[in-house]
Amino acid sequence: MEIDTKEELQLILAKRIKKLRIKEGVTQENAYGDTGIHFGRIEQGKRDPSYTTLIKISRYFNLKIEDFFSDGFDGV
């Protein structure tokens, strides 16, 4: 199955970020307070995060950007 719409890709990204946040036991409110990034909008697929935002999220979860994209992006 090929995924090619912006909305589909945003939802895949949203699921990855939410999964990381929950795994670390961090609330959206705490993540926002720590980073200034509105995780709720991203996790709902309403915001397409920029490259710099993805770098900040990766660093927040102590991941290299390549590791961030290594899980949950099969077939993309």
Secondary structure, DSSP 8 states (H G I E B T S, - for coil): ----SHHHHHHHHHHHHHHHHHHTT--HHHHHHHH---HHHHHTT-----HHHHHHHHHHTT--HHHHTTSS-TT-
